[in-house]
Amino acid sequence: MKFITKYKSENYDIRVGEIKFIILHYTAMKSLDETIKHLCEPSSKVSCHYLVTKNGEIYQFISSEKRAWHAGDSYWKAIKDINSLSIGIELENSGHHIDFEEYTSNQIYALMDLIKDLKIQYNIKKTNILGHSDVAPLRKMDPGEKFPWHILEKNNLVYLPKINKFILNNSPNQDDIEKYKINLKNIGYKLPKNDHNSDYFIKTNRAFQMHFQQDFISNLPNFNTIMLAQKYVEEIID
Ligand SMILES: [Zn+2]
């Protein structure tokens, strides 16, 4: 693959452990120039390995062998140092707090080519390709509900649970919610025991929906949300 390598970031250190995740982000900035500057200037203390632009160009700032600083305080399946075990890919998009425009097809096809290569090179599992919001749901919403996970799934790059969706007249009861929470934990999310209306549960639920139920983003799950999580746990054996 062709990468643009004229910009380098020194915002990295040494990995502790082997690569097993790819974490997807949006840049949340207005311009590409601003983004590149931010990811490369030492004072920002953030970086990523790759940046995929709207026109499908890919910048590489840091070797995949190094530990880039993109995930921050994060968690997945009891792993806390996600940066050590992941490759961070930024997608040029202004994000929820600005315009949150659609991702472009050039961008998504370039991203998929990159993921195909990385998956083979590092033997990364479909279920270990995650959004920043999956590993840091309290702080982050990227890449957001407009990110087309279904296109990656069609190209055999990621896993998505599929269910026959129901038209819903009622809401899940407390038992359903408790089972859903257990499933979220088994999938990989961090979820301490607490009231289901808490901020933590709301944001984790929204992170799950932004990834797996993009047509229904809400503070609480509906029955389809709960069935999707159940299906995930039934189908995926790690
Ligand atoms: Zn991010």
Residues whose N, C-alpha, C, O or C-beta is under 5 A from the ligand:
A	BS01	ZN	H25 Y26 H70 H132 D142
